[in-house]
Amino acid sequence: MSLLTVYRLATIAATPFASAALNWRANHGKEDPARLAERMGESNRPRPRGRLVWLHGASVGESLSLLPLIERFIQRGLDVLVTSGTVSSARVLSARLPAGAFHQYAPIDAPKFVERFLDHWRPDIAVFAESELWPNIVAAVRARGAPLVLANARISRKSAERWRAVPGAAKSVFGAVDLCLAQDSDNAARFLALGARCVRIAGNLKFDVPPPPADSAMLAEFNGAIGARPAWAAISTHPGEEDLVLDAHVDMAAQTPSLLTIIAPRRRERGAEIVEAARARGLTAALRSQEAEPRRDVDVYVVDSVGELGLVFRSVGVVLMGKSLLPGGGQNPIEPAKLGCAILHGPYVENFTEVYGELAAAKAAARVTDAASLARAAHYLLSEPARMRKMGRAAAETVERLGGASRGIMTAVEPYLAQMAVAQQ
């Protein structure tokens, strides 16, 4: 019995317990209690009458990377169904999807739920971001004859190694993809080794994503609260990194008592924990979720809200990207770079080697290793605003130059769109 057969049988056996599991997750903030039916393939929303493109991204980053494609599909007169699997991604997408596109939660990868989902939506083509391939979904899409495209395709070395340990399953899953559009040559080689049949290099869609928005009135209020204080931000931080950021703040504040440090953790439910860590160092800290403002009496301001990073990036000139000071692979720096922020990062950025390499070559980013070097780099940039602005301009110019993947991807999928048009006649 093959591994995928075992997986399929296991998901069938677990199906009766899905409702209880989803309710548990909803009680812990991991699911939207009003939309649990969507996770089981149900929907109250009717399918549009015309041709329908299904785009899927796992969470916030992957979903947002699809925005340039969503716009282009809509311009072609297609309706766009966008799915994701997290509450945070649904909230962000609700504010950023254009007219002609709508969001649903992706079904759990159990045959009953997948078939129910596909029976309702009947997508003409499926486009998944990065490497978000679930075996039952892949098999069901393939069985219905809809083209399956992997866009902005990326898979880490560790994930590729895990798939290589089960070569039969890897070939069945990745071999079912009709077209794999990889971000770069390294990722293309990994997908080919896993059994993908048609692999091309199309670039990174995230360079084409518009910068995160910010309400003008809220931005004015936010900047007014900060005033003339020197401010910097640590974004998408992970456990352990906030301690280094707070230690850096203490070092910097000895020279700049009015310093404001903004921390936006990757998981917003960790906000209270970060506030406690700040207070343990004798610092005054406040939470965005409690409607506090970054006023002069606040040393550390924790942004534990969804969809407000555009506000932060427009209010500071220096940004540290998290998941990089400790082993983790790094977080994507493109959004703050687009808005002209000077970028700092730790030594662990292997998940985004290309973009950090380009930023470093343009002298738009600097590497730090610990709290002391972070404090020195951030203090230097805040003390030398001309240098900070020069780095920020270089960052914006670099990511602008690297754009264009959405055009290439649309060209690559054009044969499938032409087939859809013919089939509809």
Long-range contacts (C-beta under 8 A, 24 or more apart in sequence): 2-168, 2-169, 2-172, 3-166, 3-168, 3-169, 4-135, 4-139, 4-168, 4-169, 4-172, 4-173, 7-135, 7-136, 7-169, 8-111, 8-135, 8-136, 8-139, 11-109, 11-110, 11-111, 11-136, 12-110, 12-111, 12-112, 14-110, 15-110, 15-111, 15-112, 15-113, 18-108, 18-110, 18-113, 22-108, 29-87, 29-269, 30-87, 31-87, 32-87, 32-90, 32-105, 35-90, 35-105, 38-104, 38-105, 38-107, 39-105, 39-106, 39-107, 39-108, 39-113, 40-107, 40-108, 40-112, 40-113, 40-116, 41-107, 41-112, 41-113, 41-114, 41-115, 41-116, 41-117, 41-120, 42-116, 42-120, 43-104, 43-117, 43-120, 43-121, 45-102, 45-104, 47-120, 47-121, 47-122, 48-79, 50-77, 50-78, 50-79, 50-424, 51-77, 51-78, 51-79, 51-124, 51-420, 51-421, 51-424, 52-78, 52-79, 52-80, 52-81, 52-121, 52-122, 52-123, 52-124, 53-78, 53-79, 53-80, 53-81, 53-123, 53-124, 53-125, 53-127, 54-81, 54-83, 54-121, 54-123, 54-125, 54-126, 54-127, 55-80, 55-81, 55-82, 55-83, 55-126, 55-127, 55-128, 55-129, 56-82, 56-83, 56-84, 56-106, 56-126, 56-127, 56-128, 56-129, 56-132, 57-82, 57-83, 57-84, 57-89, 57-128, 57-129, 57-130, 57-132, 58-84, 58-85, 58-86, 58-89, 58-129, 58-130, 58-132, 59-84, 59-85, 59-86, 59-88, 59-89, 60-84, 60-86, 60-88, 60-89, 60-92, 61-206, 61-332, 62-89, 62-129, 62-130, 62-132, 62-152, 63-89, 63-92, 63-93, 63-129, 64-92, 64-93, 64-96, 64-206, 64-209, 65-129, 65-130, 65-152, 65-205, 65-206, 65-209, 66-127, 66-129, 66-151, 66-152, 66-205, 67-96, 67-209, 67-210, 68-205, 68-208, 68-209, 68-210, 68-405, 68-406, 69-127, 69-151, 69-205, 69-406, 69-409, 69-410, 70-97, 70-98, 70-101, 71-98, 72-406, 72-410, 74-98, 74-99, 74-100, 74-101, 76-417, 78-417, 81-121, 81-123, 88-268, 88-306, 91-306, 91-307, 92-306, 92-307, 95-213, 95-307, 96-213, 96-307, 107-137, 109-134, 109-135, 109-136, 109-137, 110-136, 111-136, 111-140, 114-140, 115-140, 118-144, 124-420, 124-423, 125-149, 125-413, 125-416, 125-417, 125-420, 127-151, 127-413, 129-205, 130-154, 130-155, 131-155, 131-159, 133-173, 133-174, 133-177, 135-169, 135-172, 135-173, 138-173, 138-176, 138-177, 139-176, 141-176, 142-176, 147-178, 147-179, 147-413, 147-416, 147-419, 148-176, 148-177, 148-178, 148-179, 149-177, 149-178, 149-179, 149-180, 149-181, 149-412, 149-413, 149-416, 150-177, 150-179, 150-180, 150-181, 150-191, 150-196, 151-181, 151-202, 151-205, 151-409, 152-181, 152-183, 152-202, 152-204, 152-205, 152-206, 152-405, 152-409, 153-180, 153-181, 153-182, 153-183, 153-187, 153-188, 153-191, 153-199, 154-182, 154-183, 154-187, 155-187, 155-190, 155-191, 155-194, 156-329, 156-350, 156-351, 157-190, 157-350, 160-190, 160-193, 160-194, 163-194, 164-193, 164-194, 167-195, 170-194, 170-195, 171-195, 178-416, 179-412, 179-413, 179-416, 181-408, 181-409, 181-412, 183-354, 183-405, 184-354, 200-412, 202-405, 202-408, 202-409, 202-412, 203-402, 203-404, 203-405, 203-408, 204-354, 204-355, 204-402, 204-405, 205-405, 205-406, 205-409, 206-332, 206-334, 207-334, 207-399, 207-400, 207-402, 207-403, 207-404, 207-405, 208-403, 208-404, 208-405, 208-406, 209-334, 209-335, 211-310, 211-313, 211-335, 211-338, 211-339, 212-307, 212-309, 212-310, 212-313, 212-335, 213-310, 214-308, 214-310, 214-311, 214-314, 215-311, 218-311, 219-311, 219-314, 219-315, 221-293, 222-293, 222-294, 222-311, 222-315, 223-315, 225-293, 225-294, 225-295, 226-260, 226-294, 226-315, 227-296, 229-258, 229-259, 229-260, 229-296, 230-256, 230-258, 230-259, 230-260, 230-382, 231-259, 231-260, 231-261, 231-262, 231-294, 231-315, 231-316, 232-259, 232-260, 232-261, 232-262, 232-316, 232-317, 232-318, 232-319, 232-320, 232-378, 232-381, 232-382, 233-261, 233-262, 233-263, 233-264, 233-312, 233-313, 233-316, 233-318, 233-319, 233-320, 234-261, 234-262, 234-263, 234-264, 234-319, 234-320, 234-322, 235-264, 235-309, 235-312, 235-319, 235-320, 235-321, 235-322, 235-331, 235-336, 236-264, 236-265, 236-266, 236-321, 236-322, 236-323, 236-331, 237-263, 237-264, 237-265, 237-266, 237-322, 237-323, 238-265, 238-266, 238-322, 238-323, 238-326, 238-328, 239-270, 240-325, 240-326, 241-322, 241-323, 241-325, 241-326, 241-346, 242-274, 242-277, 243-277, 243-371, 244-325, 244-370, 244-371, 244-374, 245-320, 245-371, 245-374, 246-277, 246-278, 246-281, 246-283, 246-300, 247-281, 247-371, 247-375, 248-371, 248-372, 248-374, 248-375, 248-378, 249-283, 249-299, 249-300, 249-375, 250-281, 250-283, 251-371, 251-372, 251-375, 251-379, 252-375, 252-378, 252-379, 252-382, 253-299, 255-379, 256-379, 256-382, 256-383, 258-296, 259-299, 259-382, 260-294, 260-298, 260-299, 260-300, 260-301, 261-299, 261-300, 261-301, 262-294, 262-300, 262-301, 262-302, 262-303, 262-312, 262-315, 262-316, 263-300, 263-301, 263-302, 263-303, 264-302, 264-303, 264-304, 264-309, 264-312, 265-302, 265-304, 265-322, 266-322, 266-323, 266-331, 268-304, 268-305, 268-306, 269-304, 270-304, 271-302, 271-304, 272-304, 274-300, 274-302, 275-300, 275-302, 278-302, 309-335, 310-335, 310-339, 313-339, 313-341, 314-339, 316-341, 317-341, 317-342, 317-381, 317-382, 317-385, 317-388, 317-389, 317-392, 318-342, 318-344, 318-378, 318-381, 318-382, 318-388, 319-343, 319-344, 320-344, 320-345, 320-368, 320-374, 320-378, 321-345, 321-349, 323-348, 324-348, 324-349, 325-368, 325-369, 325-370, 325-374, 330-356, 333-359, 333-365, 333-395, 334-399, 336-395, 337-364, 337-395, 337-396, 337-398, 337-399, 338-395, 338-396, 338-399, 338-400, 339-396, 340-389, 340-392, 340-393, 340-395, 340-396, 341-392, 341-395, 342-366, 342-381, 342-388, 342-391, 342-392, 342-395, 343-391, 343-395, 344-368, 344-374, 344-377, 344-378, 355-399, 355-402, 358-398, 358-402, 359-394, 359-395, 359-398, 362-394, 362-395, 362-397, 362-398, 363-391, 363-394, 364-391, 364-392, 364-394, 364-395, 364-398, 365-391, 365-395, 366-391
